[in-house]
Amino acid sequence: RVGLAMRRQRQRGAGKAPGQLARHMAWGRPAVLLAGVGLLSGPLSAVFLRNWEPLRTLHGGLALVAGALLLAAGFVGWKLSRGESRAVEAHGRLAVLAALLAGLAAFPGFVLLP
């Protein structure tokens, strides 16, 4: 939500609210880390707990693409924070696509639940 609020303010030409970027980064970094842990735990669970082949489902494929997009958004965000990039729009679009695909991946994941 913070990132979307920052985008709306940027589009209106308004300045950044104090602490908004720090709040965005404080939530964004753990979110990317936790999503990465979730992405790794799915295939590990499939192999070691269920004796399945990992990533052989629609859920796994969508999650893999969503994870790649989120990691790309995190990498672009890291470059932005270091001043090495100005790809603010790409960062936001990657993150929104990742969130949409992650939400979409949840639906085929329901049939995989025990």
C-alpha positions, 0 to 999 in steps of 0.5 A, a space after each residue: 500500500 505504501 508503494 502505491 501511495 507513493 506512486 499516486 503522489 508522484 503522479 500528482 506531482 506532490 512531494 514525498 511524505 516524511 518517512 514514507 520511503 523508509 516505511 516502504 523499504 521496512 516492509 518491502 525487504 522482509 516481504 521479499 525475503 518471506 516470499 523467497 522462503 515461501 517459494 523454497 518451502 513449496 518444492 521442498 514440501 512436495 519432495 520431502 513430505 509428499 513424494 511429489 515432483 516439484 513444480 509440476 502443477 499450475 500452482 507451482 508454475 504460477 508461484 515460480 513466475 510470481 517469485 521471479 517477478 518479486 525478486 526482480 522487483 526487489 532487485 530493482 528496488 535495491 538498485 533504486 535505494 543505492 541510486 544506481 537506477 531510476 526505474 521506479 515505474 518498472 519496480 512498481 509494475 514488477 511488484 504489482 504483477 508479482 502480487 497479482 500472480 501470487 494471488 492467482 497462484 493461491 486458487 490452484 493451490 487449494 486443491 493441493 491441500 491435504 
